[in-house]
Amino acid sequence: MDAFYASVEQRDFPELRGKPVAVGRAEARSVVAAASYEARKFGVRSAMPSLQAQRLCPQLHFQPARFEVYRAVSAQIRSIFLDYTDLVEPLSLDEAYLDVTRDKKNIRSATLIALEIKKRIREKTSLTASAGVSYNKFLAKMASDYRKPNGIFVVEPHQAEAFILPLPIEKFYGVGEVTARKFKEMGVHTGADLLKLSRNYLMSRFGKVGSYYYDIVRGIDERPVQPERIRKSYSVENTYAEDIHDRFGLITELYRLEKRLAHLLERDGVAAKTVVIKVRYHDFSTQSRNHTLPYPVSNFESLHQAVRQMRDSFPWQDQGIRLLGVGVQNLILPDAEEHSVKQLSLF
């Protein structure tokens, strides 16, 4: 979807159409959840601090997030996808992979399917979507960003090399800001530069993901579209309007997070062997601790006991805390057979 959250706000509030819009709150400690294309022209981006966004675009309109609305629209869009294929792998509320090899409508062209889906999304939601069409997930993802907004781009097998090699390394899906910087320090600025490096060399510099980089620059991506995933973790966190400086405030906020997380575990009937605490300090440095327990945690009492044992391992004194998070990993599902294909809901 094109600037999904912001586009929904412009659709529902006509006075915002054609104007720079950011979804979020215009206050300290808040960040932009989404930016309209009008706002992006000023350099406003998602995850940017709201005050920075305001400095870049003084006329920016902030809209509070309405996730219940975004989830409802996402459900409408997914219902359209399922008319064409059962193999739909959501990445988020506004993006998904579709494998249309088994063509439910017998259209016999992935490009025509994409065009028809775009048309139906516009008719049903009054929103625009962009599509990438190719023979694997990496290329389809890259192509979907190529002609935004409201675009479609097709990469056929014989076109893959010409499409990939000129791409700036920071545009490769799976290459984040830190990795892009590391690549550039190695003299890798484009796909053509990456193509020159061996698999062993990339793995020596990046570990297992180095093998992924070796393959994708050659147009190879064997990952299937997976509509069902096993959930691997639960977590909750909170960013605070004012830094936490005292131990009482810290313990109080951890207690609240524990209650929220325990509610999720009890709701889903899940236990976990590993507890994780995440802390972000006033200078944006972040630390996390995880501890695997001899017993599983499944309710507030057991989770609280585990967090109490871990919390003093952090340097709390004289460091303002702007974010706290508590999570669990190594999940134990209530019925392994029943949950072996437990789906993570898009909604």
C-alpha positions as CSV (number, residue, x, y, z in Angstrom):
1,M,0.0,0.0,0.0
2,D,1.1,3.6,-0.7
3,A,1.8,5.6,2.5
4,F,-0.9,3.4,4.0
5,Y,-1.7,5.0,7.4
6,A,-1.3,8.5,6.1
7,S,-3.4,7.7,3.0
8,V,-6.2,6.3,5.2
9,E,-6.2,9.6,7.1
10,Q,-6.4,11.7,3.9
11,R,-9.2,9.5,2.7
12,D,-11.2,9.8,5.8
13,F,-10.5,13.6,6.4
14,P,-10.9,15.3,3.0
15,E,-9.4,18.6,4.4
16,L,-6.0,16.7,4.6
17,R,-5.9,15.7,0.9
18,G,-3.0,17.2,-0.9
19,K,-1.4,18.4,2.3
20,P,1.7,17.0,4.2
21,V,0.4,14.6,6.8
22,A,2.2,12.6,9.5
23,V,0.5,9.9,11.6
24,G,1.7,10.4,15.2
25,R,1.8,13.0,17.9
26,A,3.5,16.4,17.6
27,E,5.3,16.2,20.9
28,A,8.7,15.4,22.4
29,R,9.5,11.7,22.5
30,S,7.0,10.9,19.8
31,V,8.0,9.6,16.4
32,V,6.3,9.6,13.0
33,A,4.4,6.4,12.3
34,A,3.8,7.2,8.6
35,A,4.2,10.2,6.3
36,S,2.2,11.2,3.2
37,Y,4.0,11.7,0.0
38,E,3.4,15.4,0.3
39,A,5.4,15.2,3.6
40,R,8.1,13.0,2.2
41,K,9.0,15.8,-0.2
42,F,10.3,17.7,2.8
43,G,12.3,14.8,4.0
44,V,9.8,13.5,6.6
45,R,10.0,9.8,7.1
46,S,8.5,7.1,9.3
47,A,10.4,6.5,12.6
48,M,11.7,10.1,12.5
49,P,11.3,12.1,15.8
50,S,8.1,14.3,15.5
51,L,10.0,17.5,16.5
52,Q,12.5,16.9,13.7
53,A,9.7,16.3,11.3
54,Q,8.1,19.6,12.3
55,R,11.4,21.5,11.7
56,L,11.6,20.0,8.2
57,C,8.0,20.8,7.4
58,P,6.4,23.5,9.6
59,Q,3.1,23.1,7.9
60,L,2.9,19.4,8.7
61,H,-0.4,18.1,9.9
62,F,-0.2,15.5,12.7
63,Q,-3.0,12.9,12.9
64,P,-3.3,10.4,15.9
65,A,-2.9,6.8,14.9
66,R,-6.2,4.8,14.5
67,F,-4.9,1.3,14.3
68,E,-8.4,-0.2,14.6
69,V,-9.2,1.5,11.3
70,Y,-6.0,0.4,9.6
71,R,-6.6,-3.2,10.7
72,A,-10.1,-3.1,9.3
73,V,-8.9,-1.8,5.9
74,S,-6.1,-4.3,5.9
75,A,-8.7,-7.1,6.4
76,Q,-10.6,-5.8,3.4
77,I,-7.4,-5.9,1.3
78,R,-6.5,-9.4,2.4
79,S,-9.9,-10.6,1.5
80,I,-9.2,-9.5,-2.1
81,F,-5.8,-11.3,-2.1
82,L,-7.5,-14.5,-1.0
83,D,-9.7,-14.5,-4.1
84,Y,-6.6,-15.1,-6.2
85,T,-4.4,-17.3,-4.1
86,D,-4.4,-19.0,-0.7
87,L,-0.6,-18.4,-0.5
88,V,-0.6,-14.9,1.1
89,E,2.3,-14.1,3.5
90,P,1.6,-10.8,5.3
91,L,4.7,-8.7,6.2
92,S,2.7,-6.0,8.0
93,L,-0.8,-4.4,7.8
94,D,0.1,-2.8,4.5
95,E,2.3,-5.3,2.7
96,A,2.2,-9.0,1.7
97,Y,3.7,-11.6,-0.7
98,L,1.4,-13.5,-2.9
99,D,2.3,-16.7,-4.7
100,V,0.0,-16.9,-7.7
101,T,1.5,-20.0,-9.3
102,R,-1.7,-21.8,-8.5
103,D,-4.0,-19.3,-10.3
104,K,-7.5,-19.6,-8.6
105,K,-9.2,-17.4,-11.3
106,N,-7.3,-18.9,-14.2
107,I,-6.1,-15.5,-15.4
108,R,-2.7,-17.1,-16.4
109,S,-0.7,-13.9,-16.0
110,A,0.8,-12.6,-12.7
111,T,0.9,-9.1,-14.2
112,L,-2.8,-9.1,-15.1
113,I,-3.5,-10.5,-11.6
114,A,-1.6,-7.7,-10.0
115,L,-3.4,-5.1,-12.1
116,E,-6.8,-6.5,-11.2
117,I,-5.9,-6.6,-7.5
118,K,-4.8,-2.9,-7.7
119,K,-8.0,-2.0,-9.4
120,R,-10.2,-3.8,-6.8
121,I,-8.3,-2.3,-3.9
122,R,-8.9,1.2,-5.3
123,E,-12.6,0.4,-5.8
124,K,-13.1,-1.1,-2.4
125,T,-11.0,1.2,-0.2
126,S,-10.4,4.3,-2.3
127,L,-6.6,3.7,-1.7
128,T,-3.8,3.0,-4.1
129,A,-1.3,0.1,-4.0
130,S,1.9,-0.6,-5.8
131,A,2.9,-4.1,-7.0
132,G,6.1,-5.8,-7.9
133,V,5.9,-8.9,-10.1
134,S,8.7,-11.4,-10.4
135,Y,9.8,-15.0,-10.0
136,N,11.0,-14.7,-6.4
137,K,10.3,-12.8,-3.2
138,F,13.4,-10.6,-3.3
139,L,12.8,-9.3,-6.8
140,A,9.1,-8.9,-6.3
141,K,9.8,-6.8,-3.1
142,M,12.4,-4.7,-4.9
143,A,10.1,-4.2,-7.9
144,S,7.1,-3.1,-5.7
145,D,9.1,-0.1,-4.5
146,Y,10.3,0.9,-8.0
147,R,7.4,2.8,-9.2
148,K,5.6,4.0,-6.1
149,P,3.0,5.4,-5.7
150,N,0.3,3.6,-7.6
151,G,2.8,1.8,-9.8
152,I,3.5,-1.7,-11.1
153,F,6.9,-3.0,-12.2
154,V,7.7,-6.4,-13.7
155,V,11.1,-8.2,-13.6
156,E,11.2,-11.2,-15.8
157,P,13.9,-13.8,-15.4
158,H,16.0,-12.5,-18.3
159,Q,15.8,-8.9,-16.9
160,A,17.0,-9.7,-13.4
161,E,20.7,-9.0,-13.9
162,A,20.0,-5.6,-15.6
163,F,17.6,-4.7,-12.8
164,I,19.9,-5.7,-9.9
165,L,23.4,-4.7,-10.8
166,P,22.8,-0.9,-11.0
167,L,20.9,-0.8,-7.7
168,P,22.6,1.2,-4.8
169,I,23.5,-1.2,-2.1
170,E,21.3,0.7,0.5
171,K,18.3,-0.1,-1.7
172,F,18.7,-3.9,-1.4
173,Y,16.0,-5.4,0.7
174,G,17.7,-6.8,3.8
175,V,20.5,-4.3,3.8
176,G,19.9,-1.8,6.6
177,E,21.7,1.5,7.3
178,V,24.5,-0.1,9.4
179,T,25.1,-2.9,6.9
180,A,25.1,-0.4,4.0
181,R,27.7,1.6,5.7
182,K,29.8,-1.5,6.2
183,F,29.4,-2.4,2.5
184,K,30.5,1.0,1.4
185,E,33.6,0.8,3.7
186,M,34.4,-2.4,1.7
187,G,34.0,-0.5,-1.6
188,V,30.6,-2.0,-2.4
189,H,28.3,0.7,-3.6
190,T,26.1,-1.1,-6.1
191,G,24.9,-4.5,-7.1
192,A,27.7,-4.7,-9.6
193,D,30.2,-4.3,-6.8
194,L,28.5,-6.9,-4.7
195,L,28.6,-9.4,-7.6
196,K,32.4,-9.4,-7.5
197,L,32.6,-10.9,-4.0
198,S,32.7,-14.6,-3.2
199,R,30.2,-16.4,-1.0
200,N,33.0,-17.3,1.5
201,Y,34.2,-13.8,1.7
202,L,30.7,-12.4,2.3
203,M,30.1,-15.1,5.0
204,S,33.4,-14.2,6.7
205,R,32.3,-10.6,6.9
206,F,28.6,-11.0,7.6
207,G,28.1,-14.6,8.9
208,K,25.2,-16.7,7.5
209,V,23.5,-13.6,6.0
210,G,26.5,-13.2,3.7
211,S,25.2,-16.2,1.8
212,Y,21.9,-14.4,1.3
213,Y,23.7,-11.4,-0.1
214,Y,25.6,-13.6,-2.5
215,D,22.4,-15.2,-3.8
216,I,20.2,-12.2,-4.2
217,V,22.6,-10.2,-6.3
218,R,22.4,-13.1,-8.7
219,G,18.6,-13.1,-8.6
220,I,18.4,-16.2,-6.5
221,D,15.9,-16.4,-3.6
222,E,14.4,-19.8,-2.9
223,R,12.3,-18.8,0.1
224,P,8.7,-19.9,-0.4
225,V,5.7,-17.7,0.4
226,Q,4.5,-18.9,3.8
227,P,1.0,-18.0,4.9
228,E,1.5,-19.6,8.3
229,R,4.2,-18.9,10.8
230,I,5.0,-20.1,14.2
231,R,5.2,-17.3,16.7
232,K,8.6,-17.2,18.4
233,S,8.3,-14.4,21.0
234,Y,6.0,-12.0,22.9
235,S,7.1,-8.5,24.0
236,V,5.7,-5.2,25.3
237,E,7.5,-1.9,25.6
238,N,6.8,1.8,26.4
239,T,8.6,5.0,25.5
240,Y,8.2,7.7,28.2
241,A,7.5,11.4,27.8
242,E,10.0,12.1,30.7
243,D,13.1,10.0,31.5
244,I,12.8,7.7,34.5
245,H,15.5,8.5,37.0
246,D,14.6,6.9,40.3
247,R,14.4,3.2,41.3
248,F,10.8,3.4,42.4
249,G,9.7,4.7,39.0
250,L,11.7,1.9,37.3
251,I,10.1,-0.8,39.4
252,T,6.6,0.6,38.9
253,E,7.0,0.7,35.1
254,L,8.5,-2.8,34.9
255,Y,5.5,-4.0,37.0
256,R,3.1,-2.4,34.5
257,L,4.9,-4.1,31.5
258,E,4.9,-7.4,33.3
259,K,1.1,-7.2,33.8
260,R,0.6,-6.5,30.1
261,L,2.9,-9.3,29.0
262,A,1.4,-11.8,31.4
263,H,-2.1,-11.0,30.1
264,L,-0.9,-11.9,26.6
265,L,0.6,-15.2,27.8
266,E,-2.4,-16.2,29.8
267,R,-4.8,-15.2,26.9
268,D,-2.9,-17.5,24.5
269,G,-2.1,-20.2,27.0
270,V,1.6,-19.9,26.3
271,A,4.6,-20.4,28.6
272,A,8.2,-19.4,27.9
273,K,11.7,-20.4,29.1
274,T,13.6,-17.2,28.3
275,V,12.8,-13.7,29.7
276,V,14.2,-10.5,28.0
277,I,14.5,-7.0,29.4
278,K,15.3,-4.0,27.1
279,V,16.4,-0.6,28.2
280,R,17.0,2.6,26.2
281,Y,18.8,5.4,28.0
282,H,18.5,9.2,27.5
283,D,21.3,9.2,25.0
284,F,19.5,6.5,22.8
285,S,22.0,3.8,23.7
286,T,20.2,0.5,24.2
287,Q,21.0,-2.6,26.3
288,S,19.1,-5.8,26.7
289,R,19.5,-8.9,28.9
290,N,18.0,-12.3,28.5
291,H,18.0,-15.2,30.9
292,T,16.9,-18.8,30.3
293,L,15.2,-20.2,33.3
294,P,15.0,-23.7,34.7
295,Y,11.2,-23.3,34.8
296,P,8.8,-21.8,32.3
297,V,7.0,-18.6,33.0
298,S,3.3,-18.5,32.1
299,N,1.6,-16.0,34.4
300,F,2.3,-12.7,36.2
301,E,3.8,-14.3,39.4
302,S,6.4,-16.3,37.6
303,L,7.2,-13.5,35.2
304,H,7.5,-11.0,38.0
305,Q,9.9,-13.2,39.9
306,A,12.1,-13.6,36.8
307,V,12.2,-9.9,36.1
308,R,13.1,-9.1,39.7
309,Q,16.1,-11.4,39.4
310,M,17.3,-9.7,36.2
311,R,16.6,-6.0,36.7
312,D,19.6,-5.2,38.9
313,S,22.0,-6.3,36.2
314,F,21.5,-3.0,34.4
315,P,23.3,0.2,35.3
316,W,20.3,2.2,36.5
317,Q,22.0,4.9,38.5
318,D,22.5,8.4,37.0
319,Q,21.2,7.3,33.6
320,G,17.8,8.6,32.6
321,I,15.7,5.8,31.0
322,R,13.5,6.7,28.0
323,L,12.2,3.2,27.0
324,L,11.6,-0.1,28.8
325,G,10.6,-3.4,27.3
326,V,9.9,-6.9,28.6
327,G,9.6,-10.0,26.5
328,V,9.8,-13.7,26.4
329,Q,11.3,-16.3,24.0
330,N,11.6,-20.1,23.7
331,L,7.9,-20.5,23.8
332,I,6.1,-23.6,25.0
333,L,2.8,-23.8,23.2
334,P,-0.2,-25.4,25.0
335,D,-0.5,-28.2,22.4
336,A,2.5,-28.7,20.1
337,E,0.5,-30.5,17.5
338,E,-2.4,-28.0,17.5
339,H,0.0,-25.0,17.3
340,S,2.5,-26.4,14.9
341,V,1.1,-24.1,12.2
342,K,-0.2,-21.4,14.5
343,Q,-0.8,-18.3,12.3
344,L,0.2,-14.8,13.3
345,S,-2.8,-12.8,12.5
346,L,-2.6,-9.8,10.2
347,F,-5.2,-8.1,12.3
